[in-house]
Amino acid sequence: MVTSHHDPAQGSPTALLDTTDHPLPDSPPGRLRTGGGHVLVAGAPGPRLERLVRTLRATGHEVSHAPPGEIGRRMGQTRPDAIVALDAHPAPGAPHDGGLGLVQEVRTAPAGRALPLLVVTPAPEPAGVVDLLRHGADDCVPEAADPAELSARIEAKLRRIPVPVESLPRDPRTGLYSRSHFLDELGRELRRPEAARHGGAVAVVGVAEMAALEARLGQRIRREVAERLAGVAEVLGNVCDRLGWDDDGRLLMLLPGVDEETARRGLEKFAAAVAGTRFVVADENVRLTPAIGWLPLTGCTDAAQAADQARDAVQEALRHRDLRPVRYAPWMRGAPHRHRRPPLGTLIRPVLSALSPVLALLLGVGVPFVLYQQAYALGWDLGAAMYWVVVAGLVLSAVLIVLECLFSLDAAARPERPGAPYPPASAVIAAYLPNEAATIVDTVESFLRLDYPGELEIVLAYNTPHPLPVEETLREIAARDPRLVLMPVTGSTSKAQNINAAVTRVRGEFVGIFDADHHPAPTAFQHAWHWLSNGYDVVQGHCVIRNGESSRVAELVAVEFEAIYAVSHPGRTRLYGFGVFGGSNGFWRTDLLARTRMHGSMLTEDIDSTLRALAEGARFAVDRTLISRELAPTTLKALWNQRSRWAQGWLQVSLKHLWPGLRSPVFTARQKLGLFVLLGWREVQPWLTLQILPTLLYSVWKAGGPQHLDWAVPVCVLALLVTLAAGPVQALFAWRLAVPELRARRRWFWSYFVVSTVFYSHFKNMVARQAHLKEALGDRQWRVTPRAATKAVARR
């Protein structure tokens, strides 16, 4: 506390250091004798110090003296209640640093860190006062002040002892433990017997946006961010017991008495709550991405080491920004590993992956055939029973396809009018520039031509291993049109990381997510808001292939996408009561996307995010009139790589979400049936269709040769006809509901029917079976689908 003083005449009997030689006169008891306690006067001996001592004693204080260099020792002998330092008169032309030396000596002594420290200075210029206060003084008093004022200031400091913030158990503003006191609490928890602790965990929470906020608003933002995070944790309550913060603004969390699964679920709930909240920080409305590192207390012995390990896990969480708490692993410390012989599985896995087509035949044909033979030898005709299971499975698959086709005719129509005025909207284009450098400029230009009644920003979130010439072109476009925001995501290795980085940057109330080869229709955002403003949380549009003329493969995929987006998606949504987000041309409410994020560890992060959002009760719509045109793979190898990733990603989602979804009270019985078909049956069906071969081989073996079989069994013939009919029915509906420029190309649909029946259906089943084997072997390599500027299908 610093106040301005009017200098009374020097030599006034009321000044602290009266220059006259007569003793200080007695003053009225109510005026001077108000003090008490032991005061240590620090300063060089001399008349000025003697007068200060007399003044303090006259106001009722017990006084001792410590010259410079002896302050720490005197405090150790007898601990005072307060310290008054006498600032020396500076020599002409010399720096005024006598008081600073005394302050630093007091504050460097352990006993003096928390004691009230007042400085009596001869010349209280503002600059000198500022230096003294910054270096540890609690107050500055000019020599010309009244002795009663000095006594009152001492008394005020004694009643409200100033303590450095780092010495307080809890921050006076946030109520959080300082790092040192949090470690003390953690240490006490670790010293409890293992049996009495019942598990427990420690977590550290960082914020992905901290560097950007600090660059814009200064270091003071750290305390505010920690305070906001703590507020969310306190509202949630649950497993969190003690909260602290460190100087970098990270939140420290102690979760005693919980098992690992409970701790993880509690931290996931906390992360989702933080991500779904808009905070006011330094008068700005911001969205924060919590990055949580944690580890169980079991096996921990040192509090500081445990906190440091959790902080190392935070760095891994910051890379992904997907809200998932990251459990500490030793490799996160970056310690060098000794040269060790690679495990045997690492050497065998590449060989098994290369032989996966042979393994699929061995597992899908050879093993069942031998099993049927051995069962027959034991008196069980397992092969005959399996024959009818296969027939029933094929018929069921065909019926499900036909049902989706029929239900697609009456898919829900888009609301004619929006339920609310058009809000600000954002488009996020996720790009890996070395792969999409040839198409990204055309994509950006197509987005800048969108027709949306409200404010629209286009965020290009991209990663690239090295600078590219196209980046300069993009910067020129951004300078020309401020709607384009370029967002390079440092350290990103996936589309999921790019989207997660962008979702906290966007300003729109809803977000359209697109791959870097998509050209949405001009009214796409306008029509998407019609759904979102009428009670839906996500709407998936219709992806149309625009390079079907590039190759026979692209032509095949063009028709297939019509069968998927114009028929299957709308039909399945109406049949089962939920839709799915297909990875691009999907529109999310920003708050939901911020809570859900994308998990980069999933090969189909779009389907994974769909299931997690559905589990929260989100409503998904599918609209085949929301058109966005994209590029298809043009070679069979590129198609194989793309579909392998899709198939393996679907398997990952099925393993993760099928059983929890069937048990969840959020889903209706109809939706659970849809989940079983979508996540369960689709994974069984490729292997079930392959059972045609071993069952036929078994039947031939049992009958003694193919000439002894009756191939005209009526039920089998009927099943064959039903199965074969599914292909033309799907092709017919795809043509009927396709976009005009593709509907005009009837030859493509006839070609699709023939190729699909003879080859493509078997191709997709082979891809699915190999994807299952790759997942079992732990081969989760992401192979990028190559892009190139190609000729587009003419729109009619």
ChimeraX attribute file (.defattr): number of C-alpha atoms within 10 A of each C-alpha:
attribute: neighborCount
match mode: 1-to-1
recipient: residues
	/A:1	9
	/A:2	13
	/A:3	8
	/A:4	9
	/A:5	12
	/A:6	8
	/A:7	11
	/A:8	12
	/A:9	10
	/A:10	14
	/A:11	13
	/A:12	15
	/A:13	18
	/A:14	19
	/A:15	22
	/A:16	27
	/A:17	28
	/A:18	21
	/A:19	14
	/A:20	12
	/A:21	8
	/A:22	8
	/A:23	11
	/A:24	17
	/A:25	10
	/A:26	10
	/A:27	13
	/A:28	8
	/A:29	11
	/A:30	9
	/A:31	13
	/A:32	22
	/A:33	19
	/A:34	15
	/A:35	20
	/A:36	18
	/A:37	15
	/A:38	17
	/A:39	23
	/A:40	25
	/A:41	26
	/A:42	27
	/A:43	23
	/A:44	18
	/A:45	13
	/A:46	8
	/A:47	13
	/A:48	19
	/A:49	20
	/A:50	13
	/A:51	19
	/A:52	23
	/A:53	22
	/A:54	17
	/A:55	27
	/A:56	24
	/A:57	17
	/A:58	22
	/A:59	23
	/A:60	17
	/A:61	21
	/A:62	17
	/A:63	21
	/A:64	15
	/A:65	21
	/A:66	19
	/A:67	14
	/A:68	17
	/A:69	14
	/A:70	14
	/A:71	22
	/A:72	19
	/A:73	13
	/A:74	18
	/A:75	19
	/A:76	13
	/A:77	8
	/A:78	11
	/A:79	16
	/A:80	21
	/A:81	19
	/A:82	23
	/A:83	27
	/A:84	28
	/A:85	30
	/A:86	24
	/A:87	27
	/A:88	19
	/A:89	14
	/A:90	14
	/A:91	8
	/A:92	7
	/A:93	6
	/A:94	8
	/A:95	8
	/A:96	16
	/A:97	16
	/A:98	18
	/A:99	25
	/A:100	22
	/A:101	15
	/A:102	25
	/A:103	26
	/A:104	16
	/A:105	18
	/A:106	27
	/A:107	18
	/A:108	12
	/A:109	15
	/A:110	12
	/A:111	17
	/A:112	22
	/A:113	18
	/A:114	19
	/A:115	23
	/A:116	26
	/A:117	28
	/A:118	25
	/A:119	26
	/A:120	23
	/A:121	21
	/A:122	16
	/A:123	17
	/A:124	17
	/A:125	10
	/A:126	11
	/A:127	8
	/A:128	17
	/A:129	20
	/A:130	14
	/A:131	14
	/A:132	23
	/A:133	19
	/A:134	11
	/A:135	13
	/A:136	20
	/A:137	27
	/A:138	20
	/A:139	20
	/A:140	25
	/A:141	26
	/A:142	23
	/A:143	24
	/A:144	24
	/A:145	19
	/A:146	20
	/A:147	23
	/A:148	23
	/A:149	14
	/A:150	24
	/A:151	23
	/A:152	16
	/A:153	19
	/A:154	26
	/A:155	18
	/A:156	12
	/A:157	19
	/A:158	16
	/A:159	9
	/A:160	10
	/A:161	17
	/A:162	14
	/A:163	13
	/A:164	12
	/A:165	13
	/A:166	15
	/A:167	13
	/A:168	15
	/A:169	17
	/A:170	19
	/A:171	17
	/A:172	10
	/A:173	10
	/A:174	16
	/A:175	14
	/A:176	23
	/A:177	25
	/A:178	22
	/A:179	22
	/A:180	17
	/A:181	18
	/A:182	25
	/A:183	21
	/A:184	16
	/A:185	17
	/A:186	24
	/A:187	17
	/A:188	11
	/A:189	20
	/A:190	20
	/A:191	13
	/A:192	10
	/A:193	9
	/A:194	13
	/A:195	7
	/A:196	9
	/A:197	16
	/A:198	13
	/A:199	18
	/A:200	22
	/A:201	26
	/A:202	23
	/A:203	32
	/A:204	28
	/A:205	27
	/A:206	26
	/A:207	23
	/A:208	21
	/A:209	17
	/A:210	19
	/A:211	13
	/A:212	10
	/A:213	20
	/A:214	13
	/A:215	10
	/A:216	10
	/A:217	14
	/A:218	12
	/A:219	16
	/A:220	12
	/A:221	19
	/A:222	23
	/A:223	19
	/A:224	17
	/A:225	25
	/A:226	25
	/A:227	22
	/A:228	17
	/A:229	24
	/A:230	23
	/A:231	14
	/A:232	15
	/A:233	25
	/A:234	14
	/A:235	10
	/A:236	14
	/A:237	12
	/A:238	13
	/A:239	20
	/A:240	23
	/A:241	13
	/A:242	19
	/A:243	25
	/A:244	28
	/A:245	29
	/A:246	19
	/A:247	13
	/A:248	14
	/A:249	22
	/A:250	26
	/A:251	29
	/A:252	28
	/A:253	26
	/A:254	24
	/A:255	24
	/A:256	22
	/A:257	19
	/A:258	19
	/A:259	16
	/A:260	18
	/A:261	9
	/A:262	16
	/A:263	26
	/A:264	21
	/A:265	14
	/A:266	20
	/A:267	26
	/A:268	16
	/A:269	16
	/A:270	25
	/A:271	25
	/A:272	20
	/A:273	18
	/A:274	24
	/A:275	24
	/A:276	19
	/A:277	16
	/A:278	14
	/A:279	17
	/A:280	13
	/A:281	17
	/A:282	14
	/A:283	7
	/A:284	11
	/A:285	9
	/A:286	16
	/A:287	22
	/A:288	24
	/A:289	28
	/A:290	29
	/A:291	27
	/A:292	32
	/A:293	28
	/A:294	31
	/A:295	26
	/A:296	22
	/A:297	27
	/A:298	15
	/A:299	11
	/A:300	14
	/A:301	13
	/A:302	14
	/A:303	21
	/A:304	15
	/A:305	12
	/A:306	24
	/A:307	24
	/A:308	17
	/A:309	23
	/A:310	26
	/A:311	26
	/A:312	24
	/A:313	28
	/A:314	28
	/A:315	18
	/A:316	18
	/A:317	24
	/A:318	23
	/A:319	18
	/A:320	25
	/A:321	25
	/A:322	27
	/A:323	27
	/A:324	21
	/A:325	28
	/A:326	22
	/A:327	21
	/A:328	22
	/A:329	13
	/A:330	10
	/A:331	11
	/A:332	16
	/A:333	14
	/A:334	8
	/A:335	8
	/A:336	7
	/A:337	7
	/A:338	6
	/A:339	6
	/A:340	6
	/A:341	6
	/A:342	8
	/A:343	8
	/A:344	8
	/A:345	11
	/A:346	11
	/A:347	10
	/A:348	11
	/A:349	15
	/A:350	14
	/A:351	10
	/A:352	16
	/A:353	20
	/A:354	11
	/A:355	12
	/A:356	19
	/A:357	16
	/A:358	13
	/A:359	17
	/A:360	18
	/A:361	16
	/A:362	13
	/A:363	13
	/A:364	21
	/A:365	19
	/A:366	14
	/A:367	12
	/A:368	20
	/A:369	23
	/A:370	13
	/A:371	15
	/A:372	23
	/A:373	18
	/A:374	14
	/A:375	14
	/A:376	16
	/A:377	10
	/A:378	9
	/A:379	9
	/A:380	13
	/A:381	15
	/A:382	17
	/A:383	24
	/A:384	16
	/A:385	12
	/A:386	18
	/A:387	19
	/A:388	14
	/A:389	14
	/A:390	19
	/A:391	19
	/A:392	14
	/A:393	19
	/A:394	20
	/A:395	20
	/A:396	17
	/A:397	19
	/A:398	20
	/A:399	16
	/A:400	15
	/A:401	20
	/A:402	21
	/A:403	15
	/A:404	22
	/A:405	26
	/A:406	19
	/A:407	18
	/A:408	23
	/A:409	16
	/A:410	11
	/A:411	21
	/A:412	15
	/A:413	12
	/A:414	19
	/A:415	15
	/A:416	9
	/A:417	13
	/A:418	17
	/A:419	14
	/A:420	11
	/A:421	12
	/A:422	17
	/A:423	17
	/A:424	17
	/A:425	25
	/A:426	26
	/A:427	23
	/A:428	26
	/A:429	28
	/A:430	25
	/A:431	24
	/A:432	21
	/A:433	21
	/A:434	17
	/A:435	16
	/A:436	20
	/A:437	19
	/A:438	16
	/A:439	18
	/A:440	26
	/A:441	17
	/A:442	16
	/A:443	20
	/A:444	22
	/A:445	14
	/A:446	15
	/A:447	21
	/A:448	17
	/A:449	13
	/A:450	17
	/A:451	14
	/A:452	17
	/A:453	14
	/A:454	14
	/A:455	13
	/A:456	22
	/A:457	21
	/A:458	22
	/A:459	23
	/A:460	25
	/A:461	26
	/A:462	27
	/A:463	23
	/A:464	17
	/A:465	12
	/A:466	7
	/A:467	11
	/A:468	12
	/A:469	8
	/A:470	16
	/A:471	16
	/A:472	11
	/A:473	12
	/A:474	19
	/A:475	14
	/A:476	11
	/A:477	19
	/A:478	16
	/A:479	12
	/A:480	10
	/A:481	11
	/A:482	10
	/A:483	17
	/A:484	22
	/A:485	20
	/A:486	17
	/A:487	18
	/A:488	17
	/A:489	20
	/A:490	14
	/A:491	14
	/A:492	20
	/A:493	17
	/A:494	20
	/A:495	22
	/A:496	24
	/A:497	26
	/A:498	29
	/A:499	28
	/A:500	25
	/A:501	27
	/A:502	22
	/A:503	25
	/A:504	20
	/A:505	17
	/A:506	21
	/A:507	17
	/A:508	20
	/A:509	15
	/A:510	26
	/A:511	27
	/A:512	25
	/A:513	23
	/A:514	24
	/A:515	19
	/A:516	28
	/A:517	27
	/A:518	27
	/A:519	25
	/A:520	25
	/A:521	17
	/A:522	18
	/A:523	15
	/A:524	20
	/A:525	26
	/A:526	19
	/A:527	19
	/A:528	29
	/A:529	28
	/A:530	21
	/A:531	25
	/A:532	23
	/A:533	19
	/A:534	14
	/A:535	13
	/A:536	17
	/A:537	23
	/A:538	30
	/A:539	26
	/A:540	28
	/A:541	27
	/A:542	27
	/A:543	27
	/A:544	29
	/A:545	26
	/A:546	26
	/A:547	23
	/A:548	26
	/A:549	18
	/A:550	18
	/A:551	15
	/A:552	15
	/A:553	18
	/A:554	22
	/A:555	24
	/A:556	24
	/A:557	22
	/A:558	28
	/A:559	26
	/A:560	22
	/A:561	19
	/A:562	29
	/A:563	21
	/A:564	16
	/A:565	25
	/A:566	30
	/A:567	29
	/A:568	25
	/A:569	29
	/A:570	29
	/A:571	27
	/A:572	25
	/A:573	22
	/A:574	20
	/A:575	22
	/A:576	19
	/A:577	18
	/A:578	22
	/A:579	24
	/A:580	25
	/A:581	25
	/A:582	20
	/A:583	17
	/A:584	23
	/A:585	27
	/A:586	25
	/A:587	30
	/A:588	24
	/A:589	20
	/A:590	23
	/A:591	20
	/A:592	18
	/A:593	23
	/A:594	26
	/A:595	21
	/A:596	22
	/A:597	28
	/A:598	27
	/A:599	22
	/A:600	20
	/A:601	14
	/A:602	20
	/A:603	24
	/A:604	23
	/A:605	23
	/A:606	23
	/A:607	22
	/A:608	25
	/A:609	21
	/A:610	23
	/A:611	23
	/A:612	16
	/A:613	21
	/A:614	19
	/A:615	16
	/A:616	12
	/A:617	12
	/A:618	17
	/A:619	18
	/A:620	24
	/A:621	29
	/A:622	29
	/A:623	23
	/A:624	24
	/A:625	19
	/A:626	23
	/A:627	22
	/A:628	23
	/A:629	19
	/A:630	22
	/A:631	27
	/A:632	28
	/A:633	26
	/A:634	24
	/A:635	14
	/A:636	13
	/A:637	12
	/A:638	18
	/A:639	18
	/A:640	17
	/A:641	17
	/A:642	18
	/A:643	18
	/A:644	24
	/A:645	24
	/A:646	19
	/A:647	25
	/A:648	27
	/A:649	24
	/A:650	26
	/A:651	23
	/A:652	21
	/A:653	22
	/A:654	24
	/A:655	14
	/A:656	14
	/A:657	17
	/A:658	19
	/A:659	15
	/A:660	12
	/A:661	21
	/A:662	18
	/A:663	10
	/A:664	12
	/A:665	11
	/A:666	15
	/A:667	20
	/A:668	13
	/A:669	12
	/A:670	13
	/A:671	18
	/A:672	21
	/A:673	17
	/A:674	21
	/A:675	22
	/A:676	17
	/A:677	17
	/A:678	16
	/A:679	22
	/A:680	17
	/A:681	17
	/A:682	18
	/A:683	21
	/A:684	14
	/A:685	19
	/A:686	19
	/A:687	19
	/A:688	18
	/A:689	17
	/A:690	19
	/A:691	22
	/A:692	18
	/A:693	17
	/A:694	22
	/A:695	23
	/A:696	17
	/A:697	18
	/A:698	24
	/A:699	20
	/A:700	15
	/A:701	14
	/A:702	17
	/A:703	13
	/A:704	11
	/A:705	12
	/A:706	14
	/A:707	9
	/A:708	12
	/A:709	14
	/A:710	8
	/A:711	10
	/A:712	9
	/A:713	9
	/A:714	9
	/A:715	11
	/A:716	14
	/A:717	12
	/A:718	13
	/A:719	18
	/A:720	14
	/A:721	12
	/A:722	18
	/A:723	19
	/A:724	15
	/A:725	15
	/A:726	21
	/A:727	19
	/A:728	17
	/A:729	17
	/A:730	25
	/A:731	24
	/A:732	18
	/A:733	21
	/A:734	25
	/A:735	24
	/A:736	15
	/A:737	18
	/A:738	24
	/A:739	19
	/A:740	13
	/A:741	13
	/A:742	26
	/A:743	18
	/A:744	14
	/A:745	12
	/A:746	12
	/A:747	11
	/A:748	19
	/A:749	25
	/A:750	16
	/A:751	16
	/A:752	23
	/A:753	22
	/A:754	14
	/A:755	13
	/A:756	19
	/A:757	16
	/A:758	11
	/A:759	11
	/A:760	15
	/A:761	14
	/A:762	15
	/A:763	13
	/A:764	17
	/A:765	20
	/A:766	19
	/A:767	22
	/A:768	26
	/A:769	25
	/A:770	23
	/A:771	25
	/A:772	21
	/A:773	18
	/A:774	21
	/A:775	16
	/A:776	12
	/A:777	17
	/A:778	13
	/A:779	14
	/A:780	16
	/A:781	9
	/A:782	12
	/A:783	11
	/A:784	12
	/A:785	18
	/A:786	16
	/A:787	20
	/A:788	16
	/A:789	14
	/A:790	16
	/A:791	12
	/A:792	15
	/A:793	17
	/A:794	12
	/A:795	10
	/A:796	9
